[in-house]
Amino acid sequence: MAKLYTLEGHDFVEKKSLSEESRKSLLEDCDLINTYSTQLEVFQYLQNNLSDYNEFLTKISGIPITKFNFQAIENTEFIIEVNKHILNILSSFKFFLDNAESYIKRHVGKDSQQILDFKELTSKLYDSYFSYRFLYRLRNYAMHLGFPIQSIHFKSRKQEANPEDMIGDVILEVSIMSMQGEKKLFGPVHKELMNINSNIDIRPLIVELSKSILTIQKFMHSIHTDKLNDAIANIELYTLKYKTTSNIIVIIDNFHVDDEKVKLTKKNIPFDRINKIKILNNNWC
């Protein structure tokens, strides 16, 4: 018979015996939470890269002109750091899109309405936002030709009354001439690039792309919202009264001693993942 145990430090305490029906439903609910979380964690990985980029961007924005080190932006290490943040976003964005599509095909169905809706949504975002089209293709450009940002400059914000109080930002631009020569790498976006006469500042495009990413993840969350809520409610019905801030709760099954060795099947109740899903529910539902 399966049983619920709490584990805290060295204390392993039996709390409740489970019927076969309860054991089965709890395991299925835990599997649903864990399976959805594999996709959610890819989204969180992308968000972490965006957060790192934004933190870096804050450091190179709003700098008093009297304190700016113009020599520093010519340093190779600085150019590498800039491109590290940009490439992390471009790569994890592609990873996020591919993983989301694969998740739906595997766990909902490759011929499901949800996969059709996903493709319609991403196609609409692609058609509606240059940021989506361009940054999606820029990754391909970078994979073949190297760092997308090869030169960096500082631009001050006009302050005519007190020029000594001027502040400025480090500008992250991609060379339009370099991209215009790469028709194959940019595909249909190349025609748009041929109509642009200046280098492309990547900063506002990443801001806009972030909004598209949230739109996609909200769709992914909506696929399972009802099932996730039901699973969480069932798990908490059986286990929440035993949960503390420092323990873990496990389902122990198939417990037996064989040749003086203890053998069992253990499944942790994924409260950390449940709490993340609850936060999303509060923000999005």
C-alpha positions as CSV (number, residue, x, y, z in Angstrom):
1,M,0.0,0.0,0.0
2,A,1.2,3.5,-0.9
3,K,1.8,6.0,1.9
4,L,2.5,9.7,2.4
5,Y,5.6,10.6,4.3
6,T,7.2,13.8,5.4
7,L,11.0,14.3,5.2
8,E,12.6,17.1,7.2
9,G,16.3,16.8,8.0
10,H,16.8,13.3,9.2
11,D,13.2,12.8,10.2
12,F,11.2,10.5,7.9
13,V,7.6,10.3,9.2
14,E,4.7,8.3,7.9
15,K,1.5,10.5,7.7
16,K,-1.2,8.8,5.7
17,S,-2.0,5.5,3.9
18,L,-3.4,5.9,0.4
19,S,-6.0,3.8,-1.4
20,E,-5.1,2.6,-4.8
21,E,-7.5,5.2,-6.3
22,S,-5.9,8.0,-4.3
23,R,-2.4,6.8,-5.1
24,K,-3.1,6.7,-8.8
25,S,-4.8,10.1,-8.9
26,L,-2.0,11.8,-6.9
27,L,0.7,10.3,-9.2
28,E,-1.1,11.4,-12.3
29,D,-1.5,14.9,-10.9
30,C,2.1,15.1,-10.0
31,D,3.1,13.9,-13.5
32,L,0.9,16.6,-15.1
33,I,2.5,19.3,-12.9
34,N,6.0,18.0,-13.7
35,T,5.4,17.6,-17.4
36,Y,4.0,21.2,-17.8
37,S,6.9,22.5,-15.8
38,T,9.4,21.2,-18.3
39,Q,7.9,23.8,-20.8
40,L,7.5,26.5,-18.1
41,E,11.1,26.2,-17.1
42,V,12.3,26.8,-20.7
43,F,10.2,30.0,-20.6
44,Q,11.8,30.9,-17.3
45,Y,15.3,30.3,-18.8
46,L,14.5,32.8,-21.5
47,Q,13.1,35.2,-19.0
48,N,16.4,34.9,-17.0
49,N,18.4,35.8,-20.1
50,L,16.2,38.8,-20.7
51,S,16.6,39.8,-17.0
52,D,20.4,39.5,-17.3
53,Y,20.3,41.6,-20.5
54,N,18.1,44.3,-18.9
55,E,20.4,44.4,-15.8
56,F,23.4,44.9,-18.1
57,L,21.5,47.5,-20.2
58,T,20.8,49.5,-17.0
59,K,24.5,49.7,-16.3
60,I,25.3,51.2,-19.7
61,S,22.3,53.6,-19.9
62,G,21.8,57.1,-18.3
63,I,25.6,57.6,-17.8
64,P,26.8,61.2,-17.1
65,I,29.0,62.2,-20.0
66,T,31.6,63.5,-17.6
67,K,32.0,60.0,-16.1
68,F,31.8,57.9,-19.3
69,N,34.9,55.9,-20.3
70,F,34.9,56.2,-24.1
71,Q,37.9,53.8,-24.4
72,A,36.0,51.0,-22.6
73,I,33.5,50.5,-25.3
74,E,36.3,49.8,-27.8
75,N,37.6,47.0,-25.6
76,T,37.2,43.5,-27.1
77,E,36.0,42.1,-23.8
78,F,33.2,44.6,-23.7
79,I,32.1,43.8,-27.2
80,I,32.1,40.1,-26.3
81,E,29.9,40.8,-23.2
82,V,27.4,42.8,-25.2
83,N,27.1,40.0,-27.8
84,K,26.9,37.3,-25.1
85,H,23.7,38.9,-23.8
86,I,22.2,39.4,-27.3
87,L,23.0,35.8,-28.4
88,N,21.7,34.3,-25.2
89,I,18.3,36.0,-25.9
90,L,18.3,35.0,-29.6
91,S,19.2,31.4,-28.9
92,S,16.9,30.9,-26.0
93,F,14.0,32.6,-28.0
94,K,14.4,29.9,-30.7
95,F,14.8,27.2,-28.1
96,F,11.5,28.5,-26.4
97,L,9.6,28.4,-29.7
98,D,10.8,25.0,-30.8
99,N,10.2,23.5,-27.3
100,A,6.7,25.0,-27.1
101,E,5.7,23.5,-30.4
102,S,7.2,20.1,-29.6
103,Y,5.5,20.1,-26.2
104,I,2.0,20.6,-27.7
105,K,2.7,17.9,-30.3
106,R,3.9,15.4,-27.7
107,H,1.5,16.1,-24.9
108,V,-1.7,17.4,-26.6
109,G,-1.4,16.0,-30.1
110,K,0.3,16.8,-33.4
111,D,-3.1,17.1,-35.1
112,S,-4.8,18.9,-32.2
113,Q,-6.6,22.2,-32.4
114,Q,-4.0,23.6,-29.9
115,I,-1.2,23.0,-32.4
116,L,-3.2,24.8,-35.1
117,D,-3.9,27.7,-32.7
118,F,-0.2,27.8,-31.7
119,K,1.0,28.1,-35.3
120,E,-1.7,30.7,-36.1
121,L,-0.6,32.7,-33.1
122,T,3.1,32.6,-33.9
123,S,2.4,33.4,-37.6
124,K,0.3,36.4,-36.5
125,L,3.1,37.7,-34.3
126,Y,5.7,37.1,-37.0
127,D,3.6,39.0,-39.6
128,S,2.6,41.8,-37.1
129,Y,6.0,42.7,-35.6
130,F,9.3,43.5,-37.3
131,S,11.0,42.8,-34.0
132,Y,9.8,39.2,-34.1
133,R,10.7,38.6,-37.7
134,F,14.1,40.3,-37.5
135,L,15.4,38.9,-34.3
136,Y,14.2,35.4,-35.3
137,R,16.4,35.7,-38.5
138,L,19.2,37.5,-36.7
139,R,20.1,34.4,-34.8
140,N,20.6,32.6,-38.1
141,Y,22.8,35.4,-39.3
142,A,24.9,35.3,-36.1
143,M,25.3,31.5,-36.3
144,H,26.9,31.8,-39.7
145,L,28.8,35.1,-39.5
146,G,29.6,35.7,-35.9
147,F,28.7,38.5,-33.5
148,P,25.8,40.6,-34.7
149,I,27.1,43.7,-33.0
150,Q,30.6,44.5,-34.1
151,S,30.9,48.2,-33.2
152,I,29.4,50.2,-30.2
153,H,29.1,53.9,-29.7
154,F,27.9,56.3,-27.0
155,K,25.0,58.7,-27.7
156,S,24.3,61.7,-25.4
157,R,20.9,63.1,-24.7
158,K,20.7,66.8,-25.6
159,Q,20.9,69.1,-22.7
160,E,21.4,72.7,-24.0
161,A,20.9,74.5,-20.7
162,N,23.6,72.6,-18.8
163,P,25.8,70.7,-21.2
164,E,28.0,69.5,-18.4
165,D,25.0,67.6,-16.9
166,M,24.3,65.6,-20.1
167,I,23.8,61.9,-19.8
168,G,23.9,59.3,-22.5
169,D,23.5,55.6,-23.4
170,V,25.6,53.0,-25.1
171,I,23.9,52.2,-28.4
172,L,23.6,48.6,-29.5
173,E,23.3,48.6,-33.3
174,V,23.6,46.0,-36.1
175,S,25.2,47.1,-39.3
176,I,22.5,47.4,-42.0
177,M,25.1,47.2,-44.8
178,S,26.4,43.8,-43.5
179,M,22.9,42.4,-43.3
180,Q,21.8,43.7,-46.7
181,G,24.5,41.5,-48.2
182,E,23.0,38.3,-46.7
183,K,19.8,37.6,-48.6
184,K,19.8,33.9,-48.0
185,L,20.3,34.2,-44.2
186,F,17.5,36.7,-43.7
187,G,15.0,35.1,-46.2
188,P,11.8,37.2,-46.6
189,V,13.0,39.7,-44.1
190,H,15.8,40.7,-46.5
191,K,13.4,42.7,-48.6
192,E,12.6,44.9,-45.6
193,L,16.2,45.3,-44.8
194,M,16.9,46.7,-48.3
195,N,14.4,49.6,-47.5
196,I,16.3,50.6,-44.3
197,N,19.0,53.2,-44.7
198,S,20.5,53.2,-41.2
199,N,21.9,50.7,-38.7
200,I,19.3,49.0,-36.5
201,D,19.2,49.7,-32.8
202,I,18.4,46.4,-31.2
203,R,17.3,47.7,-27.8
204,P,13.6,48.7,-28.6
205,L,13.2,45.5,-30.7
206,I,14.1,43.3,-27.7
207,V,11.5,45.3,-25.6
208,E,8.8,44.6,-28.2
209,L,9.9,40.9,-28.5
210,S,9.5,40.4,-24.8
211,K,5.8,41.3,-25.1
212,S,5.4,38.7,-27.9
213,I,7.1,36.1,-25.7
214,L,4.6,36.7,-22.9
215,T,1.7,36.4,-25.3
216,I,3.0,32.9,-26.4
217,Q,3.5,31.7,-22.9
218,K,0.1,32.8,-21.8
219,F,-1.3,30.7,-24.6
220,M,0.8,27.7,-23.5
221,H,-0.5,28.2,-19.9
222,S,-4.1,28.3,-21.1
223,I,-3.8,24.9,-22.7
224,H,-3.8,23.2,-19.3
225,T,-5.2,25.8,-16.9
226,D,-8.3,23.8,-15.9
227,K,-6.4,20.5,-15.6
228,L,-3.6,22.2,-13.7
229,N,-6.0,23.8,-11.2
230,D,-7.8,20.5,-10.7
231,A,-4.5,18.7,-10.2
232,I,-3.3,21.3,-7.6
233,A,-6.5,21.1,-5.7
234,N,-6.4,17.3,-5.5
235,I,-2.7,17.3,-4.4
236,E,-3.4,19.9,-1.7
237,L,-6.5,18.1,-0.5
238,Y,-4.3,15.1,0.4
239,T,-1.0,16.8,1.4
240,L,-1.3,20.5,2.2
241,K,-2.0,20.0,5.9
242,Y,1.3,18.1,6.3
243,K,3.4,20.8,4.4
244,T,5.7,23.1,6.3
245,T,8.1,25.7,4.9
246,S,11.1,23.4,5.3
247,N,9.9,19.8,4.7
248,I,9.2,17.8,1.6
249,I,6.3,15.3,1.1
250,V,6.8,12.1,-0.7
251,I,4.6,9.1,-1.9
252,I,6.3,5.8,-1.0
253,D,5.1,2.8,-2.9
254,N,6.2,-0.8,-3.5
255,F,8.1,-0.9,-0.2
256,H,9.8,-4.3,0.5
257,V,13.0,-5.8,1.8
258,D,14.9,-8.0,-0.6
259,D,18.1,-9.7,0.4
260,E,18.4,-7.3,3.4
261,K,18.1,-4.3,1.0
262,V,15.2,-1.9,1.2
263,K,13.5,-1.3,-2.1
264,L,10.8,1.3,-2.8
265,T,9.3,3.7,-5.3
266,K,9.4,7.4,-4.3
267,K,7.6,10.4,-5.8
268,N,8.1,13.9,-4.4
269,I,5.1,16.2,-4.3
270,P,6.3,19.1,-6.5
271,F,5.3,22.0,-4.2
272,D,7.9,24.3,-5.7
273,R,6.5,23.9,-9.2
274,I,2.9,24.2,-7.8
275,N,3.8,27.6,-6.3
276,K,5.2,28.9,-9.6
277,I,2.0,27.8,-11.4
278,K,-0.1,29.6,-8.8
279,I,1.8,32.8,-9.3
280,L,1.1,32.5,-13.1
281,N,-2.5,31.9,-12.4
282,N,-2.7,35.0,-10.3
283,N,-1.0,37.1,-13.0
284,W,-2.6,35.7,-16.1
285,C,-6.0,34.1,-15.3
